């Protein structure tokens, strides 16, 4: 993880598909955690759909293919650069 000022960013690397209940447990943990941002890097496009479904609509979750680490997919905003995604999540946190 990375911590700077009020940001706490968790970074996950998804190398293999796991059971859906494991994803739900992990995303539940992150939803209720101190992390302000969570980035899931994945190795295979086939992983993306499963991890997105488990993440739900929470905007603190972003997804990126490991070969394109600066291109983050958000279910709410589509593809953004890493910095754009971090800024958008930060703006939500400030509004709350």
Buried (B, 14 or more C-beta within 10 A) or exposed (E): EEEEEEBBBBBBEBEEBBEEEEBBEBBEEBBEEEBBBBBBBBEEEEBBEBBBEBBEEEBBBBBBBEEEEEBBBBBBBEBBEBEBBBEBBBEEEEEE
